[in-house]
Amino acid sequence: MKNPERERVASFGRPEDGLCASSPWYLWGPYLSERAWGTVREDYSEGGTAWEAFPHDHARSRAYRWNEDGLGGISDAEQRACFALTMWNGEDPILKERIFGLTGNEGNHGEDAKEYWWYLDALPSHAWMRWRYHYPQREFPYADLVAGNARRSRDEPEYELLDTGAFDDDRYWIVEADYAKADPTDVMVRIRVTNAGPEASTMHLLPTIWFRNTWAWGGDGARPRLATTGPDTIGVEHESLGPLVLQAAPGPDGTMPPQLYCDNDTNAGRLYGSQSAVAYPKDGINDHVVHGAATVNPAMEGTKAAFWYRLTVQPGETVHVSLRLAPEADPKAFGPGFDRTLRQREAEADTFYADLAPEGTSDEDARIMRQGFAGMIWGKQFYHYDVDRWLAGDPGQPPPPPGRRAGRNAGWRHLDACDIMSMPDPWEYPWFAAWDSAFHAVALAHLDPAFAKYQLILLCREWFQHPNGAIPAYEWAFDDLNPPVQAWAALQVYDIDGRRDLAFLTRVFSKLVLNFTWWVNREDAEGNNLFEGGFLGLDNIGPIDRSHLPPGYLLEQSDATAWMAFYCLNLLEMARELAAHNPALDDLVVKFLEHFALITEAMQSNDLWDETDGFFYDMLRGPDGSSTPLRVRSMVGVIPLFATKTMREEDFQRVRRFSKSFADIPEEQVIPAGGERFVAVGVAGRGRVRRVLPHLFDEESFLSPYGLRALSRWHAGNPFSVQLPGWTASVSYEPAESSTGMFGGNSNWRGPLWMPLNYLVLRTLEDYDANLGESVKIEYPTGSGEHRSAGEIAEDLRQRLLSLYRRGEDGRRPAYGWVDRLQHDPHWRDNLLFFEYFHGDNGAGLGAMHQTGWTGLLAELVARPTKHRA
């Protein structure tokens, strides 16, 4: 069957052209964040207190500087114009315009969204998308959620919206927004509102359009204009968007809703007690609807506007509201063609995802895949951040405090981002993170290979990558380090796309060589090929904050060193692939093989390895020359297994023909299999791999029913503690959130079961199996007496990970834990939330609820199963 979406996606051109120049289908997309308040970009405080500098209470009244937010909304690719849902239940003190949640300092386990919404469906061209939200009919318990979590300790679970009783007796609204494009510039919107409650109730629905404020900050930004052009139309006038109109259909009662207008400018009177720059500021529609205030423009023009539908809905009834954003009004805008286009685009999505699912995929796994990929698509966000302008301040605004010039991100003045980026989560983490983006790219490659490549190339462009070669980690601290997984991700994308785009591989390779050199120069303090790296995303499973050591101490990290070996091997593979077409690159093949040999020698001859325990640990070097191993059995000591490659001996000999460090192959690295000889190249020799795997596959250690824990359960009875002059460091196994506030109060940062490292273990096992097949057997689980091939173990691990979201015989999904409404209510149970991490013993989802970035890898595991799939 013809797949129109593949044709739309395939039209994406060169990454340097940008999204819209490559394909007009990317002009409008889900680029509008669920939260813009509380971000670094909006923080103009003295002390870098982002959560407090722009709190939720300011969001309805204060214009954002860098990007916008809304409920289930869309924007153009430059976020000039935005469209989103606004609603009011008649009880709340404010309109519901954006998702509410607790800040990192308010939550007993860090920042946490306190609402329920889902990204149910989407196509990569955004020709079809579906978003769902559940809104209480009672007054939303804003104050109760803050106070309830404040009362709870880190040893208690979070106090959630369902816990408040807001949904008792099913008194809530189900709101679904469907978006379908008739063509790249004609966006149809259907909003379905269902009364789930036992009585008739009235919902105020205000579909809202507005401009991002680009005019209040100095410079020559012209003020655009929204104005009524008829009872059913709002005209959109913007100097670079071209003609545009938002057209609305009559409500279910047959009457046209009134239009309300204000300006997307700060209400300085409410926030600061000073004169506002405009007569009808940003919260004008809010104050008019909720309080009846005369705060909307009677001239019916401004930079923010809404249609005001009053929907009285019977219990169990669903009503529809239709709108259309197009270049011009159409008297037949909502005729049969409107419904036909919606049906057609949804059917195209059915075809698109049916083609992605391998033969034999169950309906349940197909649902996991489709919603996981939908979340990845909804996670494509507009990201705007000019660091130099942010540090210096805008000419039209008061200057920032002097201290910020030497504070956060002060060394990244060159970074000037204004693009569409794949983000971990549009509320909890509405900003990019370098290694998140790499995992996202692997999943997105199944949907839209060109966009996946675009993401990997983007962070290596001159306006992101530092002149010294560093890649920015994430907004809260570009100087922090993420594991260098970009080369691995580029190879994965290259492979998924058919191993044909050498131009992409060449571009990424040239920039990653610079980044690799930066790592070598910067993060090997003693020049001994043992690396530091600090944070590296794994702080909460260790006893100390690795980015903030006591004065004079140095931490040689097992994971940082292994990541660099992993980096070496992936750059070696890229160089080898490119050298097949350009022999001049042979020297770089040898260079990375040689460097890998140096790291391997350092790691094998150094005391990062503990022979007694059979495990790798970090080593803390004291200012007095002392060495203290941090004997914590965590993923830090498993990561060395990733830096392994198995190849045929003749291929290896060809690669290393000019190498000196690999002049002699240790006999234990040569593996006979199937009548051939293979060479296992890795920082952990075969003997050490055999010592680590029993820990990894032990169900009383790392292996849980749902995947691999990030911290060994062995520590439940064997907590680790180290006493050093003036301080004590300790860690023990905690199956859910961490009880420590060591890492800025965000104690939920790393959970016991975490998708990215599980995914890398699985793919490492597959790589091993690809060459050795059935010839090498490993006991699995440890102590079971059963021996399986690496591929069979990879498949079992895949099944365990997918079981987090499969319904068991009891009808429950482990990821939904003890929350009965999520488990059994037909309005809730099949809407999947992709959690940040999972309880190490029972699989319950924890942390961010929409971490569709790396937990979305589950969709990739359905689309690309192992060859041993049952």
ROMAR-507235 format. One record per residue (C-alpha): x, y, z; residue in one letter. Coordinates in steps of 0.02 Angstrom, whole numbers, plus 32768, in hexadecimal, padded with zeros to 4 digits. Layout:
XYZa
...
END
This chain:
800080008000m
803D80AF7FD7k
8081810C806Dn
806981C88053p
80C381F580F4e
816381A280B8r
815B8211801Fe
814582AE808Ar
81D5827D80FCv
82448248806Ca
823982F78024s
82A5833980B3f
8343837F8061g
83ED83B4809Fr
83FB83D5815Bp
8450847C8141e
83B784BC80E3d
835184B98182g
82AA8464819Cl
823484CC8133c
82AA84E780A0a
82BC842A8096s
8203840180A1s
816F847880B8p
811683F2811Fw
8184842481B2y
814684D981B6l
80C384B2823Bw
80E6843382C3g
80D9840B837Ep
8166848483A1y
810B84DD842Fl
814984A884DAs
80D88473856Ae
814184E485DBr
81B1857B85BEa
81AF85C2866Fw
823A858E86E8g
82BB8571865Ft
836E85B18658v
8346861B85C1r
82C5867E8624e
8335868F86BDd
8378874086D3y
839B872E878Es
843B875587EBe
845386A6882Fg
8419863A879Cg
837B860287F5t
831885D6875Aa
8281858887AFw
82648621881Ce
829486A38799a
81FD867B872Cf
817C8616878Fp
80D885CD8750h
8078865B87A2d
80CE86D7872Dh
80B08673868Ea
800186B28667r
80378768867Ds
80EC87738644r
812A876E8590a
81AC86E9856Fy
8251871F8522r
8287868284C7w
81F7860D84A2n
813F85EE84C8e
80D68567851Ad
80268526850Eg
7FB5848E851Bl
7FC18411848Cg
7FF6849C8417g
805184BA8376i
80BB8545832Ds
8118856B828Ed
81CE85348288a
820D85E082BDe
818485F08341q
8144869482FEr
808E865F8314a
804B85E18392c
7FA6858683A7f
7F6F85248442a
7EDB84F384ABl
7EA285598540t
7E14851F85B1m
7DB885498650w
7D4984DB86BAn
7CEE856E870Ag
7D3F854A87B3e
7DF9856E87A0d
7E45861587D2p
7EA0861D872Ai
7E8885DD867Al
7EDE85398653k
7F5D857685D2e
7FF4850985FAr
8024846F865Ei
803F848C8718f
80C68437877Dg
813C8448880Fl
81E784968800t
8286843A882Ag
8284848C88D5n
81CB846B88FAe
81BF83B288D2g
81F483318952n
824882D888C0h
8274836C8853g
821383BE87C7e
817383668799d
80E0838A8725a
803C83788784k
7FC3835886F5e
7F9182CC8680y
7FA882DD85C5w
7FDF8268853Aw
802E8270848Dy
7FC481EA843Cl
7FEF81F48384d
805682538305a
80A68248825Al
8156828C8243p
811C830F81C5s
809683458243h
8011832581C1a
7FB582C9824Dw
7FC482DC830Bm
7F5982B483A3r
7F6A82F98454w
7F0082CF84EDr
7EE583248595y
7E7B83008630h
7E3E839C8689y
7DE483978732p
7D3883E6873Cq
7D5C841587F1r
7DCF84A68819e
7E80847587ECf
7EE084588890p
7F7884C5886Ey
7F9A84F28924a
7F7584438964d
7FF483F688EDl
807B846D8927v
8053845789DFa
803A839A89D2g
80E4837C8986n
813683F48A01a
80F583888A8Fr
814182EB8A46r
81F382B38A60s
8266826789DFr
823B81BD8A28d
818581D189F3e
813981CC8944p
8105826B88EAe
805A82B5890By
800382AD8863e
7F6982FE8819l
7F0982598824l
7F31825488DFd
7ED782FA88FDt
7E2B82B588D0g
7E1D832B883Ca
7DDF829B87CDf
7D6D8248884Cd
7CC28213880Ad
7D098228875Ad
7CE982E2875Fr
7D62831286D6y
7D6C83428620w
7DC282DC8598i
7E0983538517v
7E5583128476e
7EA1837F83EEa
7EBB83378340d
7F24839382C0y
7F1E83668207a
7F6F83C58177k
7F1583D380D2a
7FBA8414808Ed
8057845E80DEp
800285068105t
7F4F84CC8129d
7F3D848781D9v
7E95843F8210m
7E70843182CAv
7DE883C7831Ar
7DD283D483D6i
7D678350842Ar
7D26837384DAv
7CDA82E4853Et
7C8382F685E5n
7CBD825E8648a
7C58829486E0g
7BAC82628722p
7B5783098703e
7B48838B867Aa
7BD2840B8687s
7C1484A3862At
7CC384B285E2m
7D098555859Fh
7D79852C850Bl
7DE685B684C4l
7E518582842Fp
7ED786088431t
7F4D865183B1i
7FDA86CA83DAw
8083870A83A3f
812586E883FFr
815D878F8445n
81EE87C683D7t
81CD888183E4w
81E788AE849Ba
82A1888B84A9w
82EE89168441g
83278911838Eg
82B4892682FAd
8236889B8317g
819088D982D0a
80F188B78332r
8082883D82D2p
7FC4884682DDr
7F2E87D782F8l
7E86882282CDa
7DD687E982ABt
7DAB87D781F3t
7CFE8790820Fg
7C9687388293p
7CF086938271d
7D9F86CE8244t
7E3987198296i
7EB18767821Ag
7F6B87498237v
7FE087D281FCe
809A87AF820Bh
812387F6819Ee
8175874D817Bs
80E886CF818El
8080870680F9g
7FC2870B80F7p
7F70869E817Al
7EC6868E81CBv
7E818629825Dl
7DCF85F68232q
7D5685AA82AFa
7CB985448297a
7C1B856782FDp
7C0E850F83A4g
7BA0847683C1p
7B0C84EA83E1d
7B2185388334g
7B5B85E38370t
7C018637834Dm
7C6F865183E6p
7CA687038410p
7D59873783EBq
7DCA877B8476l
7E6987E0845Cy
7EFA881C84C6c
7FB7882F84AEd
804387B684D3n
809B8838853Fd
80C3883385F7t
804388708675n
80C088DB86D4a
8037891D8742g
800D8872878Ar
80BF8834879Al
812288D087C5y
80A4895987F1g
80DC89C3875Es
808A8A0186BFq
8074897C8638s
80AE89A58588a
80048977853Fv
7F5089908574a
7F1F88D98567y
7FB4886C859Bp
7FCF87B08592k
7F56877B861Bd
7EC687E485D7g
7E6387508593i
7E7E86F38638n
7E3D878386A1d
7DA987A2862Fh
7D6C86EC862Cv
7D8E86C286E2v
7D6487698734h
7CFC87C686B3g
7D7D885286AEa
7D8388D0861Fa
7E2F889185ECt
7E1388628536v
7E2288DB84A6n
7D7689168469p
7DC9894583C3a
7DE4888883ABm
7E9A888D8380e
7F3D886183D7g
7FC787DF83D8t
7F6687588436k
7EB48721840Ca
7E3986958431a
7D8E86548403f
7D25863D84A1w
7CB985A08498y
7C438579852Ar
7C1F84BF851Fl
7B978473858Bt
7BAC83B8857Cv
7B41832A85BEq
7B91829A8620p
7BEB822485AAg
7BCD82988516e
7C5582D3849Et
7C4B8377843Ev
7CBC83B583B2h
7D0A845E838Ev
7D5F847A82E6s
7DDE84FC82ADl
7E4E85168218r
7EF185758206l
7F0E859D814Fa
7F48862680D8p
7E96866180BAe
7DE4864780F8a
7D7785C8809Fd
7CB885CB80A4p
7CBD850D8099k
7D4A84FB8118a
7CEA847F8185f
7C8A84208100g
7C9F836880D1p
7D538386809Cg
7D8483B3814Ff
7D4C830C8197d
7D9082AF8100r
7E3D82F88118t
7E3F82C881D1l
7E0C821581A8r
7E8A820B811Bq
7F1D82478183r
7EF381D18211e
7EE881418194a
7F928174814Fe
7FD7816B8200a
7F8E80BC820Fd
7FEA808A8170t
808B80DF81A5f
80958084824By
80597FDE8204a
80ED7FE6818Dd
8163800A821El
812B7F768287a
81887ED5825Cp
811F7E418229e
80D67DEA82C0g
80D37E848330t
80477E7683AFs
7FC07EFB83BDd
80047F2B8468e
80B77F428429d
80747FA38394a
801D8019840Er
80BE802E8473i
811D805483D3m
809E80CF838Er
80888133842Dq
814281308450g
8168817683A4f
80D981F483B6a
812C82378453g
81D0824683F6m
817A82AE836Fi
811F831D83EDw
81C983368440g
8208839883A9k
8211844783F1q
824384F783C1f
82E38524841Dy
832085D78420h
83B4860F8489y
84348694845Bd
84AD868484EDv
850C872584C9d
846A878984C4r
842B872F855Fw
84C9875685C1l
84D1880C858Ca
8417882F8594g
83A1887D8516d
83AD893684E8p
82F5894D850Dg
8300890485BCq
835E89248660p
840D88D8865Dp
8421882E86B2p
848088288758p
853C8836873Dp
855D878C878Cg
850C872D86FEr
859787628686r
860A86E586DDa
8582866A870Dg
852485E186B6r
855485C485FFn
85C6865D85FEa
864585FE8596g
85C885DA850Bw
85AB868684C0r
85B9863E8412h
851D85D1842Bl
848E861C83C9d
8402859E83B5a
836085B98357c
832785128315d
82B7847A8329i
830583FC839Em
82D4835483E5s
82BD836B84A0m
82AC82EC852Dp
8205832E856Ad
81A283CD853Dp
817B83F385F4w
81FA83A8866Ae
829183BF85F8y
825F843E8572p
831184508533w
838D83E284D6f
840D83718528a
849C833384BDa
8494827A84E2w
83D6827884E9d
83D882BD8438s
8446822D8401a
83CE81A98443f
833B820983F9h
839082088350a
839B814A8351v
82E08139836Fa
82B281C682F7l
83188175826Da
828C80F78256h
820E8183823Bl
8272820981E6d
832981E381C3p
834F82918181a
830E82E5821Ff
8373826A8289a
8410829A822Ak
83E18351823Ay
83E1834082F7q
848D82EF82FDl
84D9836D8287i
8488840282DEl
84E883F18382l
858883EB831Dc
8564848B82BFr
85CC852782E2e
8542857D8346w
853584E983BEf
85DD849083C9q
865D84F78428h
86F4853683C5p
875E84C78435n
86FC842D83FCg
868984168493a
85D383E98474i
8557844284E9p
850E83CA8569a
846584198595y
841E84C485BDe
843884C28679w
84F384B18660a
853C84A685B1f
85E584858603d
85AA83E38650d
85D2834585F2l
855E82C685A7n
85A2821D8571p
85E8822B84C0p
856B81BC8466v
8558822583C8q
85CA81B8835Ea
856D811B8393w
84C6816F836Ca
850381AA82C2a
853480F88295l
848C80B782CFq
842F81388265v
84A0811481D1y
8479805B81E3d
83BC807181F9i
83BA80DF815Ed
8409805880F3g
84C480818105r
84C180F5806Er
84D481A980A9d
859181BE80AAl
8580827B80A3a
8526827A814Bf
85A782058197l
863682728156t
85EC8311819Fr
85CE82C78249v
86768270824Df
86DA830E8229s
8688836B82BAk
869082DB8335l
874B82CA8318v
8759837B835El
86EC834D83F1n
875282B08414f
87F183188417t
879F83918491w
877683008506w
882982C18500v
8871836D8523n
87F3839F85A7r
87BA83058608e
885C82A1861Cd
88AA830C86A4a
894582A086BEe
895C826D8609g
895181B58636n
88BA818A85C7n
8849817C865El
87BD81FB8653f
875A826386CDe
86C082B78682g
866082D98723g
85A282CE871Af
858B8265867Cl
84D4824C86A6g
84F281CA872El
8504822C87CFd
847581E68836n
84B38133882Ei
85598163887Dg
858D819B892Ap
85CF824788F7i
85A782D68884d
862A82B58800r
8622836487B9s
864783B78861h
86D6835D88B8l
872D839D8955p
87C4840C8932p
885C83AC88FAg
8801830B88CFy
87FD82B88823l
8783823087EDl
87BD81B78767e
871B81738725q
86FB80C586E6s
86698101867Dd
86C0819B8635a
875581328601t
86E480AD85B6a
867B8131855Bw
871B8171850Bm
874B80C284D5a
869A80AE8491f
86AF81558437y
8754811683EEc
8706807883ABl
867480D3835An
86E68154830Al
875280C382D1l
86BA80738280e
86898117822Dm
8739813081EBa
873E807D81ACr
869880958150e
86D181388102l
877F80F780D8a
87318072806Aa
870281037FF8h
879381768021n
8839811C804Ap
888181C0808Aa
8820819E812Al
888280FF814Fd
88F2816481C1d
885C8192822El
882A80DC8238v
88D680B88281v
88D0815382EFk
8831811A8349f
886C80678354l
890E80A483A5e
88B38116841Dh
883C808B844Bf
88D3801E8471a
891980A384E6l
887580B18546i
88657FF4854Dt
89157FE38592e
88F4806A8614a
8852801C864Cm
88967F6C8655q
89357F9A86B1s
88E480148729n
88837FF787C8d
87D980298782l
87C37F6C877Cw
87A87F0D881Ed
87E27E5A8808e
87907E1E88A8t
86E37E60887Cd
86F37E4887C1g
86B37EF7879Ef
86EA7FA48765f
86E4803787DFy
870D80EF87E1d
87B0811E8838m
87BA81B988A7l
8869820588AEr
888C826F8947g
88FB830A8952p
897482A389BBd
898982238930g
891281A5897Fs
889E81398915s
87F08105894Et
8785809388E1p
86CB80BE88E6l
8690800B88EBr
85DE802788B1v
85957FA5883Dr
8539801387C2s
852B802F8708m
85CD80928719v
86267FEA871Dg
85BC7F9D8692v
85DD80248610i
868A7FDB85E8p
862D7F4B8594l
85EB7FC48510f
869C7FE684D4a
86A77F3E847Et
86AB7F0F83C8k
86B77E64837At
86F67E5082C8m
873B7DCA8257r
87F47DB48270e
881E7DDD81BAe
87BA7E7F81C5d
88137EAC8265f
88BC7E888218q
888F7EF98186r
885C7F8781FBv
88F77F7E8267r
89777F6281DEr
89D58001820Ff
89B27FF282C8s
8A3A7FDA8349k
89D77FCB83EAs
89777F3683A6f
8A107EE1835Da
89E87E4683C4d
89377E0C83E3i
89237DBF848Ep
88ED7D0B8475e
88557D2084E4e
88117DA2846Cq
880E7D2783DAv
876A7CC783D7i
874E7C338362p
86997C288327a
86457BCF8297g
86E97BA08245g
87287C558249e
87947CB782C2r
87537D58830Ff
87AC7DDF8372v
87547E2B8408a
87987EDB841Fv
87637F2C84C2g
879F7F8D8559v
87627EFB85C1a
87BA7E5C858Bg
87567DBC857Br
87897D868628g
87467E248677r
86A77E21860Fv
86887D738653r
869B7DB98704r
86257E4D86EAv
85987DEF8692l
856A7D838729p
85497E23878Ah
84E67E6D86FAl
84797DD486E1f
845B7DAF8799d
83A57DCA87CBe
83DE7DF9887Ae
84547E7B8831s
84337ED8878Df
83B47E6D8731l
83007E98875Ds
82617E50870Ep
82587EF186A7y
830B7F108672g
83B17F3D86C1l
83BC7FA7875Dr
8433803A875Ca
846F800B880Bl
84857F5A8848s
84037F1988C1r
84977EC8891Bw
84AF7F708971h
84077F5C89CBa
84647EF18A48g
85107F378A26n
850A7FF58A25p
85AC804989F1f
85FB80D08A5Bs
86A481258A53v
86EE81948ADAq
8763821D8AA1l
87AD82B08AFFp
871D83258B27g
869382C98ACAw
863982248AB3t
85F181DD8A13a
8574814F8A0Cs
84F680FA899Cv
847C806A89ADs
83FC8019893Cy
835A80788931e
82DC802C88B7p
828080CF8895a
82B0818688ACe
835481B18900s
834A81F889AFs
83DE826C8997t
83D48324896Bg
848C8327893Bm
846B83588887f
841483FF8895g
837983BA88EAg
834883568850n
835582B188A7s
82F8824E8822n
837A826D879Cw
83AD81B8877Dr
833F812487A3g
836A806F87BDp
832680368713l
835180AE868Aw
8336809585CFm
83D380D98577p
8450806885CBl
83DC7FD285BCn
83D17FF88504y
848E800184F0l
84A67F5C854Cv
84267F0C84D9l
84757F4E843Ar
85237F1E8479t
84E87E6C8491l
84A07E6F83E1e
85457EAB8398d
859E7E1E83F1y
851E7DA083B2d
85277DDF82FEa
85D57D9582EBn
85D97D078369l
85267CC9835Cg
85007C2A83BCe
85B77BFC83D8s
85CA7C5A847Cv
85517C36850Bk
853C7C9985ACi
84E27C64864Be
84417CC98654y
83FC7CF086D1p
84937CD88741t
84807C3B87A9g
83F47BF4873Fs
845F7B7186E9g
84177BA98642e
848F7BE685BBh
845C7C55852Br
84AE7CAE849As
84CA7D6984A5a
843D7D828427g
83C37D1C848De
83EF7D828528i
83D67E2384C5a
83297DE68493e
82FC7DB98545d
83337E65857El
82C77EB384F4r
82327E508532q
82507E8885E5r
82587F3F85B2l
81BA7F358549l
81607EDC85D7s
81637F828635l
80D37FB985C4y
80807F148599r
7FE87EE185FBr
80087E488665g
7F8E7DBC868Ae
7F477E288715d
7F207EB18697g
7FA17F2986E1r
80327F80868Cr
80CA7F808700p
80F6803386CEa
80528071871Ay
807E802587C3g
7FFD8037884Bw
7F9180BC87F4v
7EEE805E87D8d
7E9E80E18768r
7F3180D786F0l
7F29801A86F7q
7E707FF986DEh
7E0A809286ACd
7DE1808285F1p
7DF6813E85DBh
7EA88135861Fw
7EF780898613r
7F278086855Ad
7F7181368559n
802981158578l
809C818385DFl
8155816B85BBf
81A981828662f
825981BF8681e
828C812186DEy
823E808E8739f
8238803D87E4h
82C57FBE87EDg
82597F348837d
81A67F4A87F8n
81BF7FB1875Ag
814E8043878Da
816E80E18728g
81C281718784l
8208821E8763g
81CE827F86CBa
81308234867Fm
8152826885CCh
8209823A85B7q
81E382058507t
8297822984D8g
82F78197851Cw
8267812B855Ct
8222813F84ACg
82AD80C5847Dl
822A804084A6l
81D9806D8401a
827F804E83ABe
828A7FA383FEl
81E47F7583AEv
82147FBC8304a
82C07F698308r
82B47EC8836Ep
83437E4E8382t
83577DC08307k
832A7D4A8396h
827B7D9083AAr
82057D0283D3a
END
